[in-house]
């Protein structure tokens, strides 16, 4: 009997853990638990950990002790749900004691499963990490740490931080202001600045390669965006960078 109590989890315990990680706005049910995926549980945990970790109490202007207690509950909920979706252990469900509440007549119906909820709001990848080299944005998406929308926003932000090729060429004495304006006037639809500069004879292919390399080195890492916007913690970004590097070492191309 004692062994059974250490392995069995009541429906109420599981539902409470789901509410802690995914929020009370989700309609928790047995179907919800059935459709949970490891990547979804992990992503929800990291988001809640970001909101409740006591190390961020001062930054958020909250009490560290209270955040610490909340963080412990979040971690316990994550371990419980993670064991359900990853180990495949048989869980003995018991009927919840909470009475079912009818939704208000004018209230729109909420998604019945987390799988549907993800498709409507945040699309998290569910599956194995592709067996090939990945850029950092791709790696954190395929690892389930960020949604597709967040990955795209981070990529757009990063590209906006890149210095313009024309500006770099001007600083290096490769192009003058008049040359840059002439290239811009002659640039064809969807043609890149560097491609037009080569076509018009202002830059060589070698010079453009050097400029592109300088541009990549000067752009800000994507992790800056993720930390600045409270999506991931700094130590999480550092850990993911190392994991991405280890992943890419296994593949030549």
HELIX and SHEET records of a PDB file:
HELIX    1   1 UNK A    2  UNK A    7  1                                   6    
HELIX    2   2 UNK A   11  UNK A   22  1                                  12    
HELIX    3   3 UNK A   30  UNK A   34  1                                   5    
HELIX    4   4 UNK A   38  UNK A   52  1                                  15    
HELIX    5   5 UNK A   54  UNK A   56  5                                   3    
HELIX    6   6 UNK A   57  UNK A   60  1                                   4    
HELIX    7   7 UNK A   64  UNK A   87  1                                  24    
HELIX    8   8 UNK A  114  UNK A  120  1                                   7    
HELIX    9   9 UNK A  136  UNK A  142  1                                   7    
HELIX   10  10 UNK A  148  UNK A  161  1                                  14    
HELIX   11  11 UNK A  165  UNK A  171  1                                   7    
HELIX   12  12 UNK A  177  UNK A  186  1                                  10    
HELIX   13  13 UNK A  193  UNK A  199  1                                   7    
HELIX   14  14 UNK A  205  UNK A  218  1                                  14    
HELIX   15  15 UNK A  222  UNK A  228  1                                   7    
HELIX   16  16 UNK A  234  UNK A  248  1                                  15    
END                                                                             
